């Protein structure tokens, strides 16, 4: 469910479900403040570059629950009274369920297109002095809105209640879009197969506030529709299996999950004046190119490591080779490595920062430092963030914001 890496994490969907909006004509856009790809490399040796080829593939996703799909989905959008963007959000909901985007991201998962228009509901005002909302509080807000609405669309086993929080109202653990908490997520609503999703306002990493709300909202719609219980995820191995015996994408979030939206975080496609997030496709990934749909019709680029997991000893500084790959010739792009999850809270793992230039077959080594006080069995997951930028370090028109890959290191 997590969504946005750009925003330190959507602020990074539990779905933060960690990052963009509407534009009649897409334009070159700046990256988020404080996330400058031109920052100091911090340990990367620019001279340590080699040529390589090939790339590590993506995992295959499986259903993570028996809840089933929302097929055909009934979308109910709840926006608080007085929200200045209410009309925009209702209009987006109408567009989303009839879009080619929705048909494409759900088709592989056996989800039929909605047969009814989106339902618009106005919820009670939510003052900014409201304590950060728990998932129970969000579910209660949905129930209260339904109870206060004449002829409200009650749960029927195929409904997604999508709540957009007003400005200044935060979700638990993510006050003001800071910290590791989620800025959006989806969960089951009751026991009948319905679901609810909630999106907090966090513009970090997006050109406009509306773009954040449409991209993040579409992320949650795609995940909930394909499996309202949890979203299609990387298969979760038995708890007795060490982390490093499974795919590092399982450590994208701290509860050992990743979903079809998460694997395509930081992607986007423009349709009908709105930006949507693209979603992961097993079929597209198996073809060896762009794993996200709908296709942009552009070369796909990324960075990868040869191995999914590496091992080291306490205090060791490791140099891990990161290789660029693309589906067609293109200009250089940049890549950074960041710590994503750790097995022990407070452990001081570190990854080299910076943005060394890559291209297809070119490789550069990143520095990973294992904490000196680490013990056997400790681990950390890392993400590689590849960005194709112009000379001013702006995202190119019509392109994705970034492409991700995961790897991990454990202590032997």
Secondary structure, 3 states (H helix, E strand, C coil): CCCCCCCCCCCCCECCCCCCCCCCCCCCEECCCCCCCCCCCCCCCCCCEEECCCCCCCCCEECCCCCCCCCCCEEEEEEECCCCCHHHHHHHHHHHHCCHHHHHHHHCCCCCCCCCCCEEEEECCCCCCCCCECHHHHHHHHHHHHHHCCCCCCCCCCEEEEEECCCCCCECCCHHHCCCCCCEEEEEECCCCEEEEEECCCCCCCCCHHHHHHHHHHHHHHHHHHCCCCCCEECCCCCCCCHHHCCHHHHCCCCCCCECCHHHCCCCEEECCEEECCEECHHHHHCCCCCEECCCCCCCEEEEECCCEEEECCCCEEEEEEEEEECCCCCCEEEEEEEEEECCCCCCCEECCCCEEECCCEEEEEEEECCCCCCCCCEEEEEEEEECECCCCEECCCCCCCEEEEEEEEEC
